[in-house]
Amino acid sequence: MKLQEIIDKLDLKILTNIEDKEVEGVFISDMLSDVMTSAKPDDLWLTVQTHTNTVSAVNLIDMAAMVVTQGKVVPQNTIELANRYHVVILSTPYTTFELATKLVGIGLKAT
């Protein structure tokens, strides 16, 4: 499923420049070590983390995007770094569980 389709269906807020990538699955964790060892390329990462190290993790794995849940505010320096490395950051007021349920509802699977 294309990233833009997910954004449109779930009314996700776009915080960075966007590239319409293919999304293969969903990965959920708030621990960077989990992301770096278990996430897959083209995953959509759901997290409440907002610091600049998240950009490195998304870039390392070549994930489709990162979605910050629970309405957490992403610092400007994280957004700027993400734009520099072509990392897509989205946000939503939904809890991680609520968003995961909605993503499964539109056909995505956990990886």
Backbone hydrogen bonds in HBPLUS format (Angstrom, degrees):
<---DONOR---> <-ACCEPTOR-->    atom                        ^
c    i                          cat <-CA-CA->   ^        H-A-AA   ^      H-
h    n   atom  resd res      DA  || num        DHA   H-A  angle D-A-AA Bond
n    s   type  num  typ     dist DA aas  dist angle  dist       angle   num
A0023-VAL N   A0001-MET O   2.75 MM  22  5.42 167.5  1.76 158.5 162.9     1
A0005-GLU N   A0002-LYS O   3.14 MM   3  5.37 124.9  2.46 101.3 114.7     2
A0006-ILE N   A0002-LYS O   3.27 MM   4  6.71 152.6  2.35 148.6 155.9     3
A0003-LEU N   A0021-LYS O   2.83 MM  18  5.51 154.4  1.90 167.1 174.3     4
A0006-ILE N   A0003-LEU O   3.07 MM   3  5.19 117.3  2.48  99.2 114.1     5
A0007-ILE N   A0003-LEU O   2.94 MM   4  6.26 163.4  1.97 157.6 162.3     6
A0008-ASP N   A0004-GLN O   2.94 MM   4  6.12 161.6  1.98 147.2 151.8     7
A0009-LYS N   A0005-GLU O   2.94 MM   4  6.10 164.4  1.96 148.4 152.9     8
A0010-LEU N   A0006-ILE O   2.99 MM   4  6.04 157.8  2.04 153.6 158.4     9
A0011-ASP N   A0007-ILE O   2.85 MM   4  5.45 110.2  2.34 138.5 151.2    10
A0012-LEU N   A0007-ILE O   3.11 MM   5  4.85 149.9  2.21 128.3 136.3    11
A0013-LYS N   A0091-SER O   2.91 MM  78  5.08 166.2  1.93 157.6 155.8    12
A0091-SER N   A0013-LYS O   2.84 MM  78  5.08 143.2  1.97 138.3 148.4    13
A0015-LEU N   A0089-ILE O   2.98 MM  74  5.57 161.8  2.01 156.5 158.1    14
A0021-LYS N   A0019-GLU O   2.88 MM   2  5.77 117.1  2.29 116.2  99.4    15
A0024-GLU N   A0042-ASP O   2.86 MM  18  5.48 163.2  1.89 138.6 144.3    16
A0044-LEU N   A0025-GLY O   2.84 MM  19  6.22 146.9  1.95 142.6 151.8    17
A0026-VAL N   A0109-LYS O   2.89 MM  83  6.03 144.5  2.01 143.1 148.6    18
A0111-THR N   A0026-VAL O   2.95 MM  85  5.82 152.5  2.03 151.6 149.3    19
A0027-PHE N   A0044-LEU O   2.90 MM  17  6.07 164.2  1.93 148.3 151.1    20
A0046-LEU N   A0027-PHE O   2.92 MM  19  6.30 161.0  1.96 161.7 168.1    21
A0034-ASP N   A0031-MET O   3.01 MM   3  5.38 126.6  2.31 106.9 119.9    22
A0035-VAL N   A0031-MET O   3.21 MM   4  6.62 158.2  2.26 151.0 157.1    23
A0036-MET N   A0032-LEU O   2.91 MM   4  6.15 167.8  1.93 157.9 160.3    24
A0037-THR N   A0033-SER O   3.15 MM   4  6.21 134.7  2.36 136.8 147.2    25
A0038-SER N   A0034-ASP O   2.80 MM   4  5.65 144.7  1.92 152.8 160.7    26
A0039-ALA N   A0035-VAL O   3.09 MM   4  4.93 154.2  2.16 124.1 131.0    27
A0043-ASP N   A0040-LYS O   3.12 MM   3  5.63 142.8  2.26 140.9 137.8    28
A0042-ASP N   A0062-ASP O   3.11 MM  20  6.44 161.0  2.14 129.7 132.6    29
A0064-ALA N   A0043-ASP O   2.84 MM  21  5.46 137.0  2.02 135.6 148.9    30
A0045-TRP N   A0065-ALA O   2.95 MM  20  6.34 169.5  1.96 151.5 153.0    31
A0067-VAL N   A0045-TRP O   2.67 MM  22  5.96 167.7  1.68 170.3 169.7    32
A0047-THR N   A0067-VAL O   3.06 MM  20  6.33 161.1  2.10 163.5 163.3    33
A0069-THR N   A0047-THR O   2.92 MM  22  6.02 158.5  1.96 150.3 157.5    34
A0054-THR N   A0051-HIS O   3.12 MM   3  5.97 158.7  2.17 123.0 128.2    35
A0055-VAL N   A0052-THR O   3.08 MM   3  5.58 136.6  2.28 111.1 120.9    36
A0057-ALA N   A0053-ASN O   3.21 MM   4  6.57 153.8  2.28 146.8 153.4    37
A0058-VAL N   A0054-THR O   3.02 MM   4  6.32 164.7  2.05 156.6 159.4    38
A0059-ASN N   A0055-VAL O   2.96 MM   4  6.09 164.6  1.98 151.7 156.4    39
A0060-LEU N   A0056-SER O   2.84 MM   4  5.92 157.2  1.89 147.3 153.7    40
A0061-ILE N   A0057-ALA O   3.16 MM   4  6.31 161.1  2.19 149.9 153.3    41
A0062-ASP N   A0058-VAL O   2.90 MM   4  5.76 127.9  2.18 138.8 153.2    42
A0063-MET N   A0058-VAL O   3.13 MM   5  5.27 159.1  2.17 144.1 149.3    43
A0066-MET N   A0088-VAL O   2.97 MM  22  6.31 155.0  2.03 152.4 159.7    44
A0090-LEU N   A0066-MET O   2.81 MM  24  6.14 161.4  1.85 162.1 168.1    45
A0068-VAL N   A0090-LEU O   2.87 MM  22  6.19 168.2  1.88 146.9 144.7    46
A0092-THR N   A0068-VAL O   3.03 MM  24  6.41 141.3  2.18 167.2 165.8    47
A0072-LYS N   A0069-THR O   3.32 MM   3  6.29 171.9  2.33 125.2 126.9    48
A0070-GLN N   A0094-TYR O   2.69 MM  24  5.19 171.8  1.70 149.0 146.4    49
A0071-GLY N   A0092-THR O   2.85 MM  21  5.51 153.7  1.92 147.4 138.5    50
A0078-THR N   A0075-PRO O   3.06 MM   3  5.41 131.7  2.30 106.0 118.4    51
A0079-ILE N   A0075-PRO O   3.20 MM   4  6.61 156.8  2.26 150.8 157.4    52
A0080-GLU N   A0076-GLN O   2.88 MM   4  6.13 163.2  1.91 156.7 160.9    53
A0081-LEU N   A0077-ASN O   3.11 MM   4  6.15 158.1  2.16 136.5 142.2    54
A0082-ALA N   A0078-THR O   2.94 MM   4  6.11 158.0  1.99 146.6 153.1    55
A0083-ASN N   A0079-ILE O   2.97 MM   4  6.23 158.0  2.02 151.2 156.5    56
A0084-ARG N   A0080-GLU O   3.07 MM   4  6.32 152.1  2.15 143.5 151.1    57
A0085-TYR N   A0081-LEU O   3.11 MM   4  6.41 146.2  2.23 147.9 156.2    58
A0087-VAL N   A0082-ALA O   2.81 MM   5  4.67 171.6  1.82 141.7 142.6    59
A0086-HIS N   A0083-ASN O   3.35 MM   3  5.00 167.2  2.37  98.9 102.0    60
A0099-LEU N   A0095-THR O   2.97 MM   4  6.20 167.6  1.99 156.9 159.7    61
A0100-ALA N   A0096-THR O   2.89 MM   4  6.02 161.5  1.92 150.6 156.3    62
A0101-THR N   A0097-PHE O   2.96 MM   4  6.15 159.5  2.00 151.7 156.8    63
A0102-LYS N   A0098-GLU O   3.05 MM   4  6.34 156.3  2.11 146.2 152.5    64
A0103-LEU N   A0099-LEU O   2.85 MM   4  6.11 156.2  1.91 154.2 161.0    65
A0104-VAL N   A0100-ALA O   2.98 MM   4  6.21 158.9  2.03 151.5 156.3    66
A0105-GLY N   A0101-THR O   2.96 MM   4  6.15 149.8  2.06 141.1 150.2    67
A0106-ILE N   A0102-LYS O   3.13 MM   4  6.49 128.6  2.40 139.6 151.6    68
A0106-ILE N   A0103-LEU O   3.21 MM   3  5.29 138.3  2.39  95.8 106.6    69
A0108-LEU N   A0103-LEU O   3.03 MM   5  5.57 159.1  2.08 151.2 144.4    70
A0107-GLY N   A0104-VAL O   3.02 MM   3  5.10 159.3  2.06 105.6 111.7    71
